[in-house]
Amino acid sequence: MENDSQVRVAARPVRTPPDEARGGISFPVLDGRRSTSATGRAILADAAAAVDADLAERIRACGDWRSDYAPFIRELTAVSADSAESALAISRAGLESMRSRLTFAWGGRETPVGSALAQVEPTRELGTGLIQGAAARVSELRVPYRGRELHGSSLAEQLDRWVDAGSVEPSFASAVGEVARNPDWLALTGRRVALVGAGAEIGPLEPLCAWGAEVIALDVPRPRVWERIAGTARAGAGAVHVPVAPDGSQGADLLSDLPEANAWLQRMGQEAELALGMYAYLDGGGHVCVSAAFDALASELLAGGHASALAYLATPTDAFLVPAEAAEHAHSAYAARRLRKLAQAPVRALSGGRLFRPAYAEGVPVADALVTQQGPNYALAKRCQRWRGLDAEASGHRVSFNVAPATWTRSVTRNRVLAAAYAGAHHFGVEIFAPSTTRVLMAAMLVHDLNRAPAPRSHPEHLLSDGAAHGGLWRAAYEPRSVLGIAALAGLPSTLMGREPVA
């Protein structure tokens, strides 16, 4: 790729790296090993301790964290509903714990990740490559959906249908509709958007490039990743800036190249207003580590004035404080089961109430859609991202934090249980979206949030629920985990036969 005529590399002086290998971000050593469970449990307990000592103690005492973490995540979300002060206290305590517990290793030493950028100097300086798109700019919001391309009145009608079906919140439809009516917003003129995890399947790279936006792409230094990013950039109409190592390779691994990436982004933020977006994903504890790396970058760039906004995609399979209207919708759906109620009653009784459990049964409007198969590290990583978003907005920064719908991504289709559950989800009022649809819709939400200042929020957690496209999980009659297995059984035949998913 470095020989492509569309890539221009700005040469910079390079310091010789030290002889010692850098280890990067990792979990700390506890009792002779790096335990993700012990550290994750401690971080969530520290967050809870800011407002609820009893909850914190129960988290610390949990013996089987991998199996029993989910109810604690839901309870921590419910506690944050008590007040704005509670939500922010939890966020700040959780961030402080994560930043003090995870470590950054270099030169045979380790330091807390929260102080890494103050203590560790870059060992090399990244250059900058430019990939310029050659296509004409797409100047209208067009959303691919089930073989059609929605725009204008057809898009407006589909947004109304999604609202009526309970697949999205009305605020989501309103925001996307506003972008459609203001197509000049799409190019994000005067801004640069830095995408950490630029090659993510449902990240906004492709739509932003099509709309002619200026993008800064960060991802791991793997040729396949950068071939895909370069192909997307060349097929678009925007400009994509990429980090280039002294050996000519593209990319930077935030886990080990955090100081270098920070210095490079600081330079990129001097030339135009910068929004920093988190789209990276790693399996297991790596997801927590890369979220910690992003947190360090966000803290440094916001504090230094090198970035003016943060952006995230939230998973719908988490626990959220939701609008009262969503909970009321779910209660009405549960009450309207009629014939299904008779059929489900024996099954529910035999399961001891675990199956077909009504949504919002515990009173507080917390949508509990955690999928335990995703594991406690995934839940903690997403929680750390939420904490940073809440703290940043409370500190006066612009934050785009949008719940994306459940989507047929490659990671889902590789997991047989989730793939089967997704295939059967429509039986419970949940729509699973195609990646091409999710990408454009969530990129439109990002464009909206960067062009429109948010209205005052009555609670900080509404940052996460305003403009949510949850696919129906928040308004369905049942608590999602109580019907996950049944949905998987219903969807299993189609997955075994290799049918294309309905999306």
C-alpha positions in Angstrom: 0.0 0.0 0.0 2.9 2.4 0.7 3.7 2.4 -3.1 0.1 3.4 -4.0 0.1 6.7 -5.8 -2.8 7.9 -3.7 -0.8 7.5 -0.4 1.5 10.3 0.5 3.8 9.9 3.6 5.1 12.9 5.5 8.6 12.0 6.6 9.6 12.9 10.2 12.8 12.4 12.2 12.7 9.2 14.1 14.4 8.4 17.4 16.1 5.0 17.9 13.9 2.8 20.0 15.4 1.4 23.3 16.7 -2.1 23.4 14.1 -3.2 26.0 10.8 -4.6 24.5 7.7 -2.7 25.5 4.9 -4.8 27.0 2.1 -2.3 26.8 -1.2 -2.3 28.6 -2.3 -5.3 30.7 -4.0 -6.4 33.8 -1.9 -6.3 37.0 -0.2 -9.2 38.6 -2.2 -10.5 41.6 -1.0 -13.5 43.6 1.5 -14.3 40.8 -0.8 -14.1 37.8 -2.7 -11.5 35.8 -6.4 -12.3 36.7 -9.0 -10.4 34.6 -11.7 -11.6 36.9 -10.1 -10.4 40.1 -9.3 -7.0 38.6 -12.6 -6.6 36.9 -14.5 -7.4 40.0 -12.4 -4.9 42.0 -13.0 -2.1 39.5 -16.8 -2.6 39.6 -16.7 -2.8 43.4 -14.7 0.4 43.6 -17.3 2.1 41.3 -20.2 0.9 43.5 -18.4 1.9 46.7 -18.8 5.5 45.7 -22.6 5.3 46.5 -23.5 1.9 47.9 -21.1 0.2 50.3 -23.3 -2.9 50.6 -23.3 -3.5 46.8 -19.6 -3.0 46.7 -19.0 -5.6 49.4 -21.3 -8.1 47.7 -19.4 -7.6 44.4 -16.1 -8.2 46.2 -17.4 -11.3 47.8 -18.7 -12.9 44.6 -17.0 -16.3 44.2 -17.8 -17.1 40.6 -17.4 -13.8 38.8 -17.7 -15.2 35.3 -21.0 -16.9 36.0 -22.6 -14.4 38.4 -21.5 -10.9 37.2 -24.6 -9.9 35.2 -27.0 -9.1 38.1 -24.4 -6.9 39.7 -24.1 -4.9 36.4 -27.9 -4.4 36.4 -27.9 -3.4 40.1 -25.1 -0.9 39.6 -27.1 0.6 36.7 -30.2 0.8 39.0 -28.2 2.5 41.8 -27.0 5.2 39.3 -30.7 6.1 38.7 -30.9 7.6 42.2 -29.5 10.9 41.2 -27.2 12.7 38.8 -24.6 12.8 41.6 -24.8 9.0 42.0 -24.3 8.4 38.3 -21.3 10.7 38.1 -19.8 9.4 41.4 -20.0 5.8 40.1 -18.4 6.8 36.7 -15.5 8.8 38.2 -14.7 6.1 40.9 -14.8 3.4 38.3 -12.5 5.3 35.9 -10.1 6.1 38.7 -10.0 2.4 39.7 -9.4 1.2 36.2 -6.7 3.9 35.6 -4.9 2.9 38.8 -5.2 -0.9 38.5 -4.4 -1.6 34.8 -0.7 -1.1 34.0 1.5 0.0 31.1 4.8 -1.9 30.9 7.9 -0.5 29.2 11.7 -1.0 29.7 11.2 -3.6 32.4 9.0 -1.3 34.5 5.2 -0.9 35.0 3.2 2.1 35.7 -0.6 2.6 36.2 -2.2 3.2 32.8 -3.6 6.5 34.1 -0.1 8.0 34.4 1.5 6.2 31.4 1.3 9.2 29.0 2.9 11.5 31.6 5.7 9.1 32.3 6.5 7.2 29.0 8.0 9.0 26.1 7.4 7.9 22.5 10.2 5.8 21.1 9.5 6.7 17.5 7.5 9.2 15.6 4.7 8.2 13.3 4.5 9.8 9.9 1.2 10.4 8.1 -0.1 8.9 4.9 -3.1 10.3 3.0 -5.6 8.3 1.0 -7.8 10.5 -1.2 -11.1 9.1 -2.4 -11.8 9.4 -6.1 -15.6 9.0 -6.2 -18.2 11.8 -6.4 -19.5 12.8 -2.9 -22.8 11.2 -1.8 -24.8 14.4 -0.9 -28.0 12.8 0.4 -28.6 10.4 3.3 -29.4 7.1 1.8 -29.9 4.0 4.0 -29.6 0.5 2.6 -32.4 -1.7 4.0 -33.6 -5.2 2.8 -32.5 -4.7 -0.8 -33.7 -1.1 -1.1 -32.0 2.2 -0.6 -34.2 4.5 1.6 -34.0 8.2 1.2 -36.4 11.1 1.4 -40.0 10.0 2.0 -39.2 6.3 2.0 -36.7 6.8 4.8 -39.1 8.9 6.8 -41.8 6.3 6.4 -39.4 3.5 7.6 -38.3 5.6 10.6 -42.0 5.9 11.6 -42.4 2.1 11.1 -39.4 1.4 13.4 -40.8 3.7 16.0 -44.3 2.1 15.8 -42.7 -1.4 16.1 -40.7 -0.3 19.2 -37.4 -1.0 17.4 -36.0 2.5 18.0 -36.7 5.4 20.3 -38.6 8.3 18.9 -35.6 10.5 19.5 -33.5 8.3 17.2 -36.0 8.8 14.4 -36.1 12.5 15.0 -32.3 12.8 14.8 -31.9 10.7 11.7 -34.8 12.7 10.1 -33.0 15.9 10.9 -29.8 14.7 9.2 -31.8 13.7 6.1 -33.3 17.3 6.0 -29.8 18.8 6.3 -27.6 17.0 3.8 -24.9 19.6 4.1 -24.1 18.2 7.5 -22.9 14.9 6.1 -19.4 16.1 5.1 -18.7 17.4 8.6 -16.9 20.4 7.1 -14.3 21.9 9.3 -13.9 18.7 11.4 -11.7 15.7 11.5 -13.1 12.4 12.9 -10.5 10.1 14.4 -11.7 6.5 14.3 -9.9 4.2 16.8 -10.7 0.8 15.3 -11.3 2.3 11.9 -11.8 -1.1 10.3 -14.7 -2.1 12.6 -17.5 -3.8 10.7 -20.2 -1.4 11.9 -17.9 1.6 12.3 -18.6 4.8 10.4 -15.6 4.8 8.1 -17.5 3.8 4.9 -20.4 6.3 5.2 -18.1 9.1 6.3 -15.8 8.5 3.3 -18.8 8.4 0.9 -20.1 11.7 2.3 -16.7 13.4 1.8 -15.7 13.7 5.4 -12.1 14.0 6.6 -11.1 11.0 8.6 -8.1 9.9 10.7 -7.9 6.2 10.7 -6.2 4.2 13.6 -6.1 0.4 13.7 -3.7 -2.4 14.4 -0.7 -2.8 12.0 -2.0 -5.7 10.0 -1.9 -5.7 6.2 -5.4 -7.1 5.7 -6.9 -4.5 8.0 -5.2 -1.7 6.1 -6.0 -3.1 2.7 -9.7 -3.0 3.7 -9.4 0.5 5.1 -7.5 1.7 1.9 -10.1 0.2 -0.3 -13.0 1.9 1.5 -11.1 5.2 1.4 -10.4 5.1 -2.3 -14.0 4.1 -3.0 -15.2 7.2 -1.2 -15.0 10.9 -1.6 -13.2 12.0 1.5 -9.6 12.2 2.8 -8.3 9.5 5.1 -5.1 10.2 7.1 -3.3 7.1 8.4 -0.3 6.6 10.7 2.9 5.3 9.1 5.7 3.7 11.0 9.4 4.3 10.2 9.5 1.0 8.4 6.6 2.1 6.1 3.9 0.0 7.6 0.5 1.5 8.4 -1.2 1.4 11.8 -0.5 1.5 15.5 -1.4 -0.9 18.3 -2.8 1.2 21.1 -1.9 -1.5 23.7 1.9 -1.0 23.0 2.0 2.2 20.9 0.0 4.4 23.2 2.5 7.3 23.6 3.2 7.3 19.8 -0.5 7.3 18.9 -1.1 10.1 21.4 1.7 12.3 19.9 0.4 11.6 16.4 -3.2 12.5 17.3 -2.1 15.7 19.0 -0.5 16.8 15.8 -3.6 15.8 13.8 -5.7 17.8 16.2 -3.8 21.0 15.6 -5.0 21.4 12.1 -8.7 21.0 12.5 -11.3 20.5 15.2 -11.0 16.8 16.2 -13.7 14.3 17.3 -12.2 11.1 18.8 -14.3 8.0 18.2 -14.0 4.5 19.9 -14.8 1.6 17.6 -12.1 -0.9 18.5 -12.8 -4.4 19.8 -10.6 -7.2 21.1 -11.6 -10.6 22.6 -11.6 -11.1 26.4 -9.4 -8.9 28.6 -7.9 -7.2 25.6 -11.2 -5.3 25.1 -10.8 -3.8 28.6 -7.2 -3.0 27.8 -8.0 -1.2 24.6 -10.8 0.7 26.3 -8.3 1.8 28.9 -6.0 2.9 26.1 -8.7 5.0 24.5 -9.6 6.4 27.9 -6.0 7.6 28.4 -6.0 9.1 24.9 -9.4 10.8 25.5 -8.3 12.3 28.8 -5.0 13.6 27.4 -6.5 15.0 24.1 -9.5 16.7 25.8 -7.4 18.2 28.5 -4.8 19.6 26.1 -7.4 21.0 23.7 -6.4 18.6 20.9 -9.9 17.1 20.7 -13.3 18.7 21.2 -15.6 15.7 21.2 -15.8 12.0 21.9 -17.9 9.4 20.1 -18.9 5.8 21.0 -21.2 3.0 19.9 -22.9 1.3 22.7 -24.0 -2.3 22.6 -27.7 -3.0 23.1 -26.8 -6.1 25.1 -26.1 -4.1 28.3 -28.1 -2.6 31.1 -29.5 0.9 30.6 -31.6 3.4 32.5 -34.4 3.9 29.9 -37.2 6.4 29.4 -40.4 5.5 31.5 -42.3 5.4 28.2 -40.2 2.4 27.0 -40.9 0.5 30.2 -44.6 1.2 30.0 -44.6 0.0 26.4 -43.0 -3.3 27.5 -45.6 -3.7 30.3 -48.4 -3.2 27.8 -46.9 -5.8 25.5 -46.6 -8.3 28.3 -50.3 -7.7 29.4 -51.4 -8.2 25.8 -50.1 -11.7 25.4 -53.5 -13.3 25.5 -53.2 -16.8 24.0 -49.5 -16.8 24.5 -50.0 -16.3 28.2 -51.8 -19.6 28.5 -49.2 -21.5 26.6 -46.3 -19.9 28.4 -47.7 -20.3 32.0 -46.7 -23.9 32.5 -43.2 -23.4 31.0 -42.7 -20.4 33.3 -43.9 -22.3 36.3 -41.6 -25.3 35.6 -38.6 -23.0 35.2 -39.2 -21.4 38.6 -40.0 -18.1 36.9 -36.7 -17.9 35.0 -38.4 -18.2 31.6 -40.7 -15.6 30.0 -39.9 -13.2 32.8 -41.6 -9.8 32.3 -39.4 -6.9 31.5 -38.9 -4.3 34.2 -40.2 -6.6 36.9 -38.2 -4.9 39.6 -39.7 -1.5 39.2 -36.7 0.7 38.3 -36.7 1.3 34.5 -33.5 -0.6 33.8 -33.4 -2.5 30.5 -31.4 -5.6 31.4 -30.3 -7.1 28.1 -26.9 -8.4 29.2 -26.0 -11.6 27.4 -23.8 -13.6 29.8 -22.1 -15.5 26.9 -20.3 -12.2 26.1 -18.5 -12.4 29.4 -17.6 -10.0 32.2 -14.6 -8.5 30.3 -16.9 -7.3 27.6 -19.3 -5.9 30.1 -16.5 -4.1 32.0 -15.0 -2.7 28.8 -18.4 -1.2 27.7 -18.9 0.1 31.2 -15.5 1.9 31.2 -16.5 3.5 27.9 -19.8 4.7 29.4 -18.1 6.1 32.4 -15.7 8.2 30.3 -18.6 9.4 28.2 -20.7 10.5 31.2 -17.7 12.2 32.8 -16.7 14.0 29.7 -20.2 15.4 29.0 -20.5 16.5 32.6 -17.2 18.3 32.2 -18.6 20.3 29.3 -17.3 18.3 26.3 -19.5 17.2 23.4 -20.1 13.5 23.5 -21.9 11.3 20.9 -22.9 8.0 22.6 -25.4 6.0 20.7 -26.9 2.5 21.2 -26.7 0.6 18.0 -29.1 -2.2 17.2 -28.2 -5.9 17.4 -26.5 -6.6 14.1 -25.5 -9.6 12.0 -21.8 -9.0 12.4 -19.1 -11.6 11.7 -18.5 -12.0 15.5 -22.1 -12.9 16.0 -22.3 -15.4 13.1 -19.2 -17.2 14.5 -21.0 -17.7 17.9 -23.6 -20.5 17.3 -25.7 -19.7 20.3 -25.9 -16.0 19.6 -26.5 -16.6 15.8 -29.4 -18.9 16.6 -30.8 -16.5 19.2 -30.6 -13.7 16.7 -32.3 -15.8 14.0 -35.2 -16.4 16.4 -35.4 -12.9 17.9 -38.2 -11.7 15.6 -40.5 -14.1 17.5 -40.1 -11.8 20.5 -40.4 -8.4 18.7 -36.7 -7.8 18.2 -35.3 -6.9 14.8 -31.7 -7.8 14.0 -30.1 -5.3 11.5 -27.8 -5.9 8.6 -24.3 -4.4 9.0 -24.8 -2.1 6.0 -27.9 -0.6 7.6 -26.4 -0.2 11.0 -23.3 1.5 9.6 -25.2 4.2 7.8 -27.7 4.8 10.6 -25.1 5.1 13.3 -22.9 7.3 11.2 -25.9 9.6 10.7 -26.4 9.7 14.4 -22.7 10.7 14.8 -23.2 13.5 12.2 -26.3 14.7 14.1 -24.5 14.8 17.4 -21.5 16.7 16.0 -23.8 19.3 14.4 -26.4 19.7 17.1 -25.6 20.5 20.7 -27.6 18.2 23.1 -30.6 19.6 24.9 -30.2 19.7 28.7 -30.5 16.2 30.3 -32.5 15.5 33.4 -30.1 12.7 34.3 -26.5 12.0 33.0 -27.4 8.4 32.0 -29.8 9.8 29.4 -26.7 10.4 27.3 -27.0 6.7 26.6 -30.7 6.4 26.1 -31.4 9.4 24.0 -31.4 8.5 20.3 -31.2 4.7 21.0 -31.7 2.2 18.2 -32.0 -1.0 20.3 -33.9 -3.1 17.8 -36.8 -3.6 20.2 -34.9 -5.0 23.2 -36.0 -2.1 25.5 -39.7 -2.3 24.6 -40.1 -6.1 24.3 -42.5 -7.9 26.7 -39.8 -10.1 28.2 -36.5 -9.7 29.9 -34.2 -10.7 27.1 -32.2 -13.3 29.0 -35.4 -15.1 30.0 -36.2 -15.9 26.4 -32.6 -16.1 24.9 -32.6 -19.9 25.0 -36.1 -20.1 23.5 -35.2 -17.7 20.7 -32.1 -19.8 20.0 -34.2 -23.0 19.7 -36.6 -21.2 17.4 -33.7 -19.9 15.2 -31.6 -23.0 15.3 -33.1 -24.7 12.2 -32.4 -21.7 9.9 -28.8 -21.5 11.2 -28.2 -25.2 10.7 -29.6 -25.0 7.2 -27.3 -22.1 6.4 -30.2 -19.8 5.4 -29.5 -16.1 5.1 -30.6 -14.2 8.2 -33.6 -12.0 8.1 -32.3 -8.5 8.5 
